[in-house]
């Protein structure tokens, strides 16, 4: 476990340096180095897939928090409609566009619209790490464009999760023949998916602000920020809500105080 963790940290550090110094996209370096490590037999990531999955989940809050730092509360106030359009409406429109050509996509399987939507929705949620890597390395890109792209990639996780859960529920209710009777519970589930990460992220953010007000030590501040990211992420994930949204809320609140 420790060996895999050290190798993963090394790959991440080298990839981030390559992006900063050589403008090599972070995802490209990550994938290339991981493949090289596996092929050379330094660490067999394939046979340790369970450990790798656990470590990736453990590192994810750190990466998301790093991407969220550049987004300020004033950016949400200024671009809230753009964020909503890119993260929610555009995801829905992309799925609708894909469904409109369903006759040309997997026609031999005869899947229903709901089943096809379950295939398309995960593909619409862009990777926040990849987007941040693509935008962050180019200083010629206007800041507002960077903020919109990075915020969209952070927030569309929530809406993709909501749309996916709705389709799963409707598909289940359809098979049971009781769609109309489940609309109210479904709407409540959607509200909880949005509300839980906001509440958890807000509480963690307030606690983080309180702790940061007690110190000016940069080491302690870094620990508090990391703690806020991990607490909000795992708190939301525990209730099957969006951990990424919880991180965004807690980190934006915390950094707005600094």
Phi, psi and omega per residue, in radians:
X1 nan -0.822 -3.133
X2 -1.128 -0.669 3.136
X3 -1.089 -0.788 3.126
X4 -1.115 -0.713 -3.139
X5 -1.095 -0.766 3.135
X6 -1.103 -0.759 3.133
X7 -1.108 -0.733 3.135
X8 -1.121 -0.719 3.099
X9 -1.131 -0.684 3.099
X10 -1.102 -0.772 3.106
X11 -1.071 -0.749 -3.136
X12 -1.124 -0.766 -3.125
X13 -1.127 -0.800 3.134
X14 -1.111 -0.706 -3.131
X15 -1.146 -0.705 3.126
X16 -1.197 -0.651 3.067
X17 -1.151 -0.689 3.125
X18 -1.117 -0.631 3.101
X19 -1.221 -0.732 -3.087
X20 -1.232 -0.733 -3.037
X21 -1.613 -0.609 -3.021
X22 -1.992 -0.018 -3.118
X23 1.046 0.525 3.050
X24 -1.511 2.175 -3.086
X25 -0.950 2.383 -3.100
X26 -0.987 -0.818 -3.129
X27 -1.055 -0.638 -3.138
X28 -1.103 -0.795 3.139
X29 -1.161 -0.726 3.139
X30 -1.037 -0.849 -3.111
X31 -1.173 -0.722 -3.105
X32 -1.145 -0.791 -3.127
X33 -1.195 -0.687 3.110
X34 -1.100 -0.719 3.100
X35 -1.140 -0.727 -3.136
X36 -1.122 -0.730 3.132
X37 -1.103 -0.700 -3.138
X38 -1.205 -0.784 -3.091
X39 -1.190 -0.602 -3.139
X40 -1.421 -0.168 3.095
X41 1.370 0.250 3.099
X42 -1.054 -0.861 3.025
X43 -2.476 2.300 3.141
X44 -1.495 1.530 -3.114
X45 -1.166 -0.458 -3.100
X46 -1.204 -0.800 -3.115
X47 -1.273 -0.355 3.107
X48 -1.811 0.637 -3.027
X49 -1.060 -0.622 3.136
X50 -1.153 -0.734 3.115
X51 -1.148 -0.745 -3.138
X52 -1.082 -0.757 3.128
X53 -1.070 -0.732 3.126
X54 -1.147 -0.684 -3.137
X55 -1.243 -0.660 3.092
X56 -1.078 -0.741 3.105
X57 -1.124 -0.585 3.139
X58 -1.274 -0.562 -3.110
X59 -1.473 -0.399 -3.054
X60 -0.949 -0.814 3.118
X61 -1.028 -0.601 3.115
X62 -1.117 -0.766 -3.139
X63 -1.181 -0.762 -3.130
X64 -1.134 -0.713 3.119
X65 -1.089 -0.703 3.109
X66 -1.099 -0.627 3.120
X67 -1.304 -0.483 -3.070
X68 -1.404 -0.384 -3.052
X69 -0.980 -0.625 -3.073
X70 -1.309 -0.224 -3.113
X71 -1.619 2.171 -3.120
X72 -1.812 2.820 3.128
X73 -1.076 -0.618 3.129
X74 -1.148 -0.466 3.095
X75 -1.174 -0.676 3.101
X76 -1.160 -0.669 3.119
X77 -1.171 -0.644 -3.084
X78 -1.379 -0.673 -2.999
X79 -2.052 0.445 -3.015
X80 -1.022 -0.673 -3.125
X81 -1.229 -0.679 3.088
X82 -1.074 -0.748 3.118
X83 -1.069 -0.794 -3.118
X84 -1.128 -0.731 -3.130
X85 -1.118 -0.813 -3.090
X86 -1.217 -0.670 -3.045
X87 -1.490 -0.489 -3.058
X88 -2.000 -1.076 -3.042
X89 -1.110 -0.736 -3.117
X90 -1.175 -0.575 3.071
X91 -1.116 -0.798 3.128
X92 -1.104 -0.742 3.132
X93 -1.140 -0.631 3.115
X94 -1.128 -0.721 3.118
X95 -1.166 -0.738 3.108
X96 -1.083 -0.725 3.117
X97 -1.084 -0.727 3.116
X98 -1.150 -0.691 3.124
X99 -1.166 -0.485 -3.124
X100 -1.199 -0.336 3.106
X101 -1.993 0.531 -3.056
X102 -1.100 -0.429 -3.127
X103 -1.161 -0.362 -3.133
X104 -1.761 -0.049 -3.114
X105 -2.027 2.027 -3.128
X106 0.863 0.844 -3.078
X107 -1.156 -0.450 -3.067
X108 -1.268 -0.244 -3.104
X109 -1.589 -0.308 3.108
X110 1.042 0.715 -3.115
X111 -1.322 2.605 3.095
X112 -1.323 2.967 3.126
X113 -1.075 -0.680 -3.136
X114 -1.156 -0.726 3.131
X115 -1.139 -0.702 3.097
X116 -1.153 -0.664 3.117
X117 -1.071 -0.621 3.100
X118 -1.098 -0.500 3.103
X119 -1.378 -0.634 -3.027
X120 -1.425 -0.648 -3.001
X121 -1.004 -0.831 3.136
X122 -1.046 -0.511 -3.121
X123 -1.287 -0.322 -3.118
X124 -1.449 -0.287 -3.122
X125 -1.462 1.839 -3.100
X126 -1.262 2.684 -3.102
X127 -1.376 2.058 -3.111
X128 -1.107 -0.563 3.125
X129 -1.171 -0.755 -3.135
X130 -1.161 -0.729 -3.139
X131 -1.133 -0.769 3.122
X132 -1.103 -0.668 3.116
X133 -1.139 -0.718 -3.114
X134 -1.208 -0.676 -3.089
X135 -1.457 -0.674 -3.016
X136 -1.187 -0.492 -3.080
X137 -1.435 -0.096 -3.097
X138 -1.972 1.915 -3.101
X139 -1.362 -0.194 -3.119
X140 -1.445 -0.233 -3.137
X141 -1.348 2.267 3.123
X142 -0.991 2.529 -3.075
X143 -1.063 -0.706 -3.119
X144 -1.074 -0.660 3.113
X145 -1.167 -0.724 3.090
X146 -1.060 -0.806 -3.101
X147 -1.093 -0.753 -3.135
X148 -1.121 -0.767 -3.124
X149 -1.160 -0.792 -3.115
X150 -1.195 -0.688 3.137
X151 -1.181 -0.686 3.100
X152 -1.046 -0.758 -3.105
X153 -1.198 -0.468 3.097
X154 -1.374 -0.680 -3.014
X155 -1.533 -0.425 -3.081
X156 -1.235 -0.229 2.996
X157 -1.023 -0.744 -3.139
X158 -1.107 -0.875 -3.062
X159 -1.237 -0.588 3.052
X160 -1.122 -0.695 3.100
X161 -1.114 -0.716 3.130
X162 -1.126 -0.863 -3.133
X163 -1.073 -0.722 -3.135
X164 -1.104 -0.791 -3.127
X165 -1.128 -0.666 3.105
X166 -1.091 -0.784 -3.139
X167 -1.124 -0.720 3.112
X168 -1.077 -0.789 -3.132
X169 -1.119 -0.789 -3.138
X170 -1.116 -0.666 3.119
X171 -1.131 -0.684 3.102
X172 -1.177 -0.788 -3.128
X173 -1.139 -0.629 3.140
X174 -1.107 -0.708 3.135
X175 -1.203 -0.462 3.118
X176 -1.568 -0.165 3.120
X177 1.271 0.482 -3.108
X178 -2.425 1.087 -3.123
X179 -1.328 -0.812 -3.063
X180 -1.072 -0.637 -3.080
X181 -1.304 -0.167 -3.083
X182 -1.906 0.126 -3.108
X183 -1.124 -0.777 -3.123
X184 -1.112 -0.855 3.070
X185 -1.042 -0.608 3.132
X186 -1.166 -0.757 3.107
X187 -1.097 -0.657 3.099
X188 -1.133 -0.700 3.107
X189 -1.079 -0.697 3.132
X190 -1.121 -0.763 3.119
X191 -1.078 -0.669 3.120
X192 -1.189 -0.637 3.112
X193 -1.084 -0.596 3.120
X194 -1.469 -0.744 -3.030
X195 -1.280 -0.699 -3.073
X196 -1.034 -0.908 -3.141
X197 -1.132 -0.572 3.113
X198 -1.167 -0.762 3.141
X199 -1.157 -0.834 -3.130
X200 -1.113 -0.802 3.112
X201 -1.086 -0.657 3.125
X202 -1.165 -0.752 3.133
X203 -1.124 -0.806 3.129
X204 -1.108 -0.678 3.114
X205 -1.093 -0.732 3.115
X206 -1.135 -0.717 3.085
X207 -1.109 -0.715 3.112
X208 -1.087 -0.723 3.104
X209 -1.086 -0.736 3.121
X210 -1.084 -0.717 3.134
X211 -1.232 -0.674 -3.139
X212 -1.157 -0.497 3.139
X213 -1.219 -0.225 -3.098
X214 -1.624 -0.115 -3.050
X215 -2.559 2.731 3.005
X216 -2.142 0.158 3.131
X217 -1.333 2.089 -3.084
X218 -1.097 -0.529 3.114
X219 -1.180 -0.813 3.122
X220 -1.128 -0.685 3.114
X221 -1.068 -0.734 3.124
X222 -1.100 -0.739 3.125
X223 -1.104 -0.723 3.140
X224 -1.104 -0.739 3.137
X225 -1.124 -0.763 3.101
X226 -1.116 -0.706 3.119
X227 -1.101 -0.703 3.109
X228 -1.094 -0.735 -3.139
X229 -1.103 -0.823 -3.091
X230 -1.239 -0.713 3.136
X231 -1.109 -0.785 -3.126
X232 -1.164 -0.700 -3.122
X233 -1.119 -0.939 -3.076
X234 -1.272 -0.470 3.049
X235 -1.129 -0.781 3.120
X236 -1.219 -0.731 3.141
X237 -1.098 -0.546 3.121
X238 -1.056 -0.579 3.123
X239 -1.712 0.308 3.098
X240 1.030 0.598 3.070
X241 -1.868 -3.087 -3.078
X242 -1.392 1.894 3.092
X243 -1.178 -0.560 -3.134
X244 -1.143 -0.743 3.106
X245 -1.096 -0.694 3.120
X246 -1.074 -0.708 3.096
X247 -1.114 -0.789 -3.133
X248 -1.007 -0.809 -3.117
X249 -1.110 -0.845 -3.069
X250 -1.178 -0.732 -3.097
X251 -1.261 -0.695 3.108
X252 -1.091 -0.758 3.110
X253 -1.107 -0.778 -3.085
X254 -1.134 -0.794 -3.095
X255 -1.319 -0.360 3.048
X256 -1.194 -0.389 3.113
X257 -1.400 -0.583 -3.065
X258 -1.219 nan nan
